[in-house]
Amino acid sequence: MASQDWFDKDFYKTLGVSKDVSQAELKKTYRKLARKYHPDSNPGDAKAEDKFKEISEANSVLSDPEQRKEYDQVRAMGSGARFTSGGRGQAGGFEDVFGGMFGGQQNVRYESRGSSGHGFEDLLGGMFGGGGFGQPSGGYRGAGGPTRGRDVTATTTLDFITATQGDTITLQTADGRPLTVKIPAGVADQQKIRLRGKGEPSRDGGTPGDIVLTVTVRKHPVFERDGLNLRVTVPVTFAEAVLGATIEVPTLGGAPVKLKVAPGTPSGRILRVKGRGVATSKGTGDLLAEVQVAVPSHVSAEAKEALEHFSTLLPPENPRLELIDRARR
C-alpha cells in the first residue's frame, strides 16, 4: 500500500482510539484487539483474519512516532493539497505543489538536479512545459549540441509486502499524467529506482532527464528483512521446548507452515524454512524462525509444586558456570 492510500484509511478509528492517544494506551489497546482477532483464536474465520490484518497495519504506523507524525500530516493536508488526483481541495502552499505531484502524497519530495540559479517558476516551466520564463536555450544556439533535461528526485513510501514481493504502482503528476512504476521484488528501504526519461524535458530538443525515486519501506509488525531472508520470532511454551512439538509459523502473504521443535530446544535457536524468504531475480531467501521460550508470569500453587518437584529430578548442574569461567579469561 503506497502512502497515498493513507487518505482513505483512518487508523485511529480502526483501533478505536482518539488522535491524542498515548503510546502506552495505544500498545494496550492493540494487544487487546490482537488477542481478540488473532487467527489462532478464530480458526477459519476470514473476517477475523481481515480485521487482524487491519489492526496490525494501523498499529505498525501509529506505534512508530515518525510514521505516526507523517500519517497525521498526510491526513491533515489531504484535503488542502493544490495538485492532487481527482481535483481535490483548495490551493495549498509550496510543499503542497510538490507533495501533490504524485497522487497527492505529502511525503513525495522533489528536487531539481542540474544548473544552479533557477527558481520555483523555472522548475515548473522546465518540468511541464519545456522552455519559457525567458530562459535562453543552451543547445542549438550555443556550443556542444542540445542539452539534456534535468533529473528530478522524489520519495515515496511502500508497505512491507509491496516492497518484498514487488508490484506495479501508478503515480500521478500535477497535470494528471500517470506514471507507471514497476517496483522490483526485494526493493530495500532507501533504495533508489531510476525512471529514465520521466524527468524534466530538454529546453532545446535534447533527451529528457530522469526521475530518481527513493523508496521508504514501512516496518512490518511480524517480519524483518535480513538480506534475502525473512526473520520472525516464534514463541513456544516451556513444555513444547522441553518435550518437543510441531508448531505453526506464519509466512509473509501465505498460509502458515508447520515446523518441528526438537526436544530440549533453547531460546534463540533458528528454524529454517527453505525458499519462503524474499524471491528476486538474484535468488530466493529463506524464512528464519527464531524460537523464544515463553515463560508464564503466573502459575497456580499446584503447578508451582509440580515444577519444584520437577526441578529436584534434574541433574545438579549450573548452566552459567562456563559463562563465568570464560569471563575470567
Buried (B, 14 or more C-beta within 10 A) or exposed (E): BBBBEBBEBEBBEBBEBEEEBEEEEBBEBBEEBBEEBBBEEBEEEEEBBEBBEBBBBBBBBBBBEEBBEBBBBBBEBBEBBBBBBEEBBEEBEEBBBBBBBBBBBBBBBBEBEBEEEBEEEBBBBBBBEBBEEEBEBBBEEEEEEBBBBBBBBBBBBBBBBBBBBBBEBEBBBBEEEEBEBEBEBBBEBEBEBEBEEBBBBBBBEBBBBBBBBBBBBBBBBBBEBEEBBBBBBBBBBEEBBBEBBEBEBBBBEEEEBEBEBEEEBEBEBEBEBEEBBBBBEEEBBBBBBBBBBEEEEEEEEEEEEEEEEEEEEEEEEEEEEEEEEEEEE
